[in-house]
Every structure is written in C-alpha cells, then in structure tokens.
C-alpha cells in the first residue's frame, strides 16, 4: 500500500485551509515561548515585564482560537483534501488548540501571583519546567514538519517528546514536594494558585506528548 503524503507544511501548502492550519499550529507553539519568558521575568521579580509577555500570550491564544474556527470552516468544505487527510489535520489542530488553552491557564495563574512572595527555589523550579516545555514544543514542531519529508525522523522526534514530557512530570512532583518545605512561608491562597500553575504546565506537556503519539501513528502509516 502506497504511503500517504503529508506535505501539509511543505510543498503542498496551497489551499487556504492548510495555510490557516499552519498559522494556527505556529501560534500554539508561540504561547509556550511567551509563557517561559513570562515565568522567567516573574522569577526575577520583574512583574511589569512578565505582564507584557502574558499579554502577548493572551493575544497569541486568541489568534489560535480564531484560526481554529477558520480551519474547521475551510476544511469542512471538503474540496481541498481527501477526507482522511482532513480528519488527520483536524485532530492535530484540536490537540494544539488544547495546548494553547493550558498555557493560557498557566499564564492566568502567573498573573494572579504578581507581587506574591514565592520562594526562590519554587520560582526557579517553575522556570525550569517552562524551559523544558519549550524544548518539548520545539521537538514536537520538528516532528510535525518531518511527517512527510522524513517519516523516520518524525518518529524519532515524537519519541523524544515523550521522553522530555516524562522529565517534566518528575520535575512537577519535585515542585509539589517543596510545598512541605515552604508551606509556612507562602500565603495559603498563593499556594493554591501556584499549585494550579505548575499543574497547567504539566498538562501542557501532557498534551505535547499526546500529540506526539498521534504523530507516531501518522508517520508509521503505510
């Protein structure tokens, strides 16, 4: 059976639906980058700069939502792509939309914590988690882009996403364990919000891994 072609992001990006999908995917990954920058500024107690990055993230996430709707409308027309190709792309778009939702939720928590006294070790742990999330997203992007041009490399990159996500899970648990150490120092409300913050980061990483699993399926089809 002939291998399916997934030149969505390369030679065959000719239809409006595919162009929109590419833009939506790019914006979804941008939210991860903005989250890391915001978290880093927050840890440095540069709350004004952190807020600027958070606003950039919100804007990117709004664009992701708008593009998702446009993608669905375009692909529903049915003329541009074979039905199974269209379904594959829709599944991918939905997953990355959820990724952007999780980064937005994390940013909201960060915004609520502005000015709060968060122990340096906890703040540093969060920065490290978002740096690994950026690495996860970049690896996932590489995997998506290689679905057609180099399926084996796409598979390797998708597997790497899972490895990085497992590492983020471990860091998430380490951060949670620090609550015992710093519980007396942190305001109770801030502790609850901070707990939500790192959970949303972990969920964003989970969605990257879930998307990578889907890429494994696409790249392995024959």
C-alpha positions as CSV (number, residue, x, y, z in Angstrom):
1,X,0.0,0.0,0.0
2,X,1.4,3.4,-1.0
3,X,2.4,5.6,1.9
4,X,0.2,8.6,2.4
5,X,1.7,12.0,1.7
6,X,1.5,14.6,4.5
7,X,3.1,17.6,2.7
8,X,0.9,20.0,4.8
9,X,3.8,22.1,5.8
10,X,6.0,21.8,2.8
11,X,5.4,21.6,-1.0
12,X,1.6,21.3,-0.9
13,X,0.6,24.2,1.4
14,X,-1.6,25.6,-1.4
15,X,-5.1,25.7,0.0
16,X,-6.4,28.3,2.4
17,X,-7.3,25.6,4.9
18,X,-3.8,24.3,5.1
19,X,-2.3,27.7,5.3
20,X,-4.6,28.6,8.2
21,X,-3.7,25.3,9.9
22,X,0.0,26.1,9.6
23,X,-0.6,29.5,11.1
24,X,-2.7,28.0,14.0
25,X,0.0,25.5,14.8
26,X,2.7,28.2,14.8
27,X,0.7,30.4,17.1
28,X,0.0,27.5,19.5
29,X,3.7,26.9,19.9
30,X,4.3,30.7,20.4
31,X,2.2,30.6,23.5
32,X,4.7,28.2,25.1
33,X,7.6,30.6,24.4
34,X,5.7,33.5,25.8
35,X,4.9,31.5,29.0
36,X,8.5,30.7,29.5
37,X,9.6,34.3,29.1
38,X,6.8,35.4,31.5
39,X,7.8,32.9,34.1
40,X,11.5,33.8,33.8
41,X,10.7,37.5,34.4
42,X,8.4,36.6,37.2
43,X,11.2,34.7,39.0
44,X,13.4,37.7,38.6
45,X,10.6,39.8,40.2
46,X,10.3,41.9,37.0
47,X,6.5,41.8,37.2
48,X,5.9,44.5,34.6
49,X,7.9,42.7,32.0
50,X,6.2,39.4,33.0
51,X,2.8,41.0,32.4
52,X,3.9,42.2,29.0
53,X,4.8,38.6,28.0
54,X,1.5,37.3,29.5
55,X,-0.5,39.8,27.4
56,X,1.4,38.6,24.3
57,X,0.5,35.1,25.2
58,X,-3.2,36.0,25.6
59,X,-3.1,37.6,22.1
60,X,-1.5,34.6,20.6
61,X,-4.0,32.3,22.2
62,X,-6.9,34.4,20.9
63,X,-5.5,34.0,17.5
64,X,-5.2,30.3,17.9
65,X,-8.9,30.1,18.7
66,X,-9.9,32.3,15.8
67,X,-7.6,30.3,13.4
68,X,-9.1,27.0,14.7
69,X,-12.6,28.2,13.7
70,X,-11.4,29.3,10.3
71,X,-9.5,26.0,9.8
72,X,-12.6,24.0,10.6
73,X,-14.8,26.0,8.3
74,X,-12.3,25.7,5.4
75,X,-11.7,22.0,5.8
76,X,-15.4,21.3,6.2
77,X,-15.8,22.4,2.6
78,X,-14.3,19.1,1.6
79,X,-12.9,20.0,-1.8
80,X,-9.3,20.7,-0.8
81,X,-8.3,17.4,0.8
82,X,-9.1,13.8,0.8
83,X,-11.4,13.1,3.7
84,X,-8.9,11.0,5.8
85,X,-6.2,13.7,5.3
86,X,-8.7,16.3,6.5
87,X,-9.6,14.3,9.6
88,X,-5.9,13.9,10.5
89,X,-5.3,17.6,10.2
90,X,-8.4,18.4,12.3
91,X,-7.2,16.1,15.1
92,X,-3.8,17.7,15.1
93,X,-5.3,21.2,15.2
94,X,-7.6,20.3,18.1
95,X,-4.7,18.9,20.2
96,X,-2.6,22.0,19.7
97,X,-5.6,24.3,20.5
98,X,-5.8,22.5,23.8
99,X,-2.1,23.0,24.3
100,X,-2.6,26.8,23.9
101,X,-5.5,26.6,26.4
102,X,-3.3,25.1,29.1
103,X,-0.6,27.7,28.6
104,X,-3.2,30.4,28.8
105,X,-4.5,28.9,32.1
106,X,-0.9,28.8,33.4
107,X,-0.4,32.5,32.5
108,X,-3.6,33.4,34.3
109,X,-2.2,31.8,37.5
110,X,1.1,33.7,37.0
111,X,-0.8,36.9,36.6
112,X,-2.7,36.3,39.8
113,X,0.6,35.7,41.6
114,X,2.1,39.0,40.5
115,X,3.7,40.6,43.6
116,X,3.3,37.5,45.7
117,X,6.3,36.3,47.8
118,X,7.2,33.0,46.1
119,X,10.4,31.3,47.5
120,X,13.3,31.5,45.0
121,X,13.6,27.7,44.8
122,X,10.0,27.3,43.8
123,X,10.2,30.1,41.3
124,X,13.4,28.6,39.8
125,X,11.7,25.2,39.5
126,X,8.8,26.7,37.6
127,X,11.2,28.4,35.2
128,X,13.0,25.1,34.6
129,X,9.7,23.4,33.9
130,X,8.7,26.0,31.3
131,X,12.1,25.8,29.7
132,X,11.6,22.1,29.3
133,X,8.1,22.7,28.0
134,X,9.7,25.0,25.3
135,X,12.1,22.1,24.4
136,X,9.1,19.8,24.2
137,X,7.2,22.1,21.9
138,X,10.2,22.7,19.7
139,X,10.8,18.9,19.4
140,X,7.1,18.4,18.6
141,X,7.2,21.1,15.9
142,X,10.2,19.4,14.3
143,X,8.3,16.1,14.4
144,X,5.3,17.6,12.7
145,X,7.4,19.2,10.0
146,X,9.1,15.9,9.1
147,X,5.9,13.8,8.8
148,X,6.2,13.8,5.0
149,X,9.8,14.6,4.2
150,X,11.4,12.2,6.7
151,X,8.9,9.9,8.5
152,X,11.6,8.0,10.4
153,X,13.0,11.3,11.8
154,X,9.4,12.4,12.6
155,X,9.0,9.2,14.6
156,X,12.3,9.7,16.4
157,X,11.4,13.3,17.3
158,X,8.0,12.2,18.5
159,X,9.5,9.6,20.8
160,X,11.9,12.3,22.2
161,X,8.8,14.4,23.0
162,X,7.6,11.6,25.3
163,X,11.0,11.4,27.0
164,X,11.1,15.1,27.7
165,X,7.5,15.1,28.9
166,X,8.4,12.3,31.4
167,X,11.2,14.5,32.7
168,X,8.7,17.4,33.2
169,X,6.4,15.0,35.2
170,X,9.3,14.3,37.5
171,X,10.0,18.0,38.0
172,X,6.3,18.6,38.7
173,X,6.4,16.1,41.5
174,X,9.6,17.6,42.9
175,X,8.0,21.0,42.9
176,X,5.0,19.7,44.7
177,X,7.3,18.1,47.3
178,X,8.7,21.6,48.0
179,X,5.3,22.7,49.3
180,X,6.1,20.9,52.6
181,X,9.4,22.8,52.9
182,X,7.9,26.2,52.2
183,X,4.3,25.8,53.3
184,X,4.8,28.1,56.3
185,X,6.3,30.9,54.2
186,X,3.7,31.1,51.5
187,X,0.3,32.7,51.8
188,X,-2.4,29.9,51.6
189,X,-4.1,31.5,48.6
190,X,-0.8,31.9,46.8
191,X,0.0,28.3,47.4
192,X,-3.3,27.1,45.8
193,X,-2.7,29.3,42.7
194,X,0.9,28.2,42.5
195,X,-0.2,24.6,42.6
196,X,-2.6,25.3,39.7
197,X,0.3,27.0,37.8
198,X,2.6,24.0,37.8
199,X,-0.3,21.7,37.1
200,X,-1.2,23.6,34.0
201,X,2.4,23.5,32.8
202,X,2.4,19.7,33.4
203,X,-0.9,19.4,31.5
204,X,0.6,21.4,28.6
205,X,3.5,18.9,28.5
206,X,1.0,16.0,28.6
207,X,-0.8,17.5,25.5
208,X,2.5,17.7,23.7
209,X,3.1,14.0,24.4
210,X,-0.4,13.2,23.3
211,X,0.1,15.0,20.1
212,X,3.4,13.2,19.6
213,X,1.7,9.9,20.0
214,X,-0.7,10.9,17.2
215,X,2.3,11.9,15.0
216,X,3.7,8.4,15.5
217,X,0.5,7.0,14.0
218,X,0.6,9.4,11.0
219,X,4.3,8.8,10.4
220,X,4.0,5.0,10.6
221,X,1.2,4.6,8.2
222,X,2.0,2.5,5.1
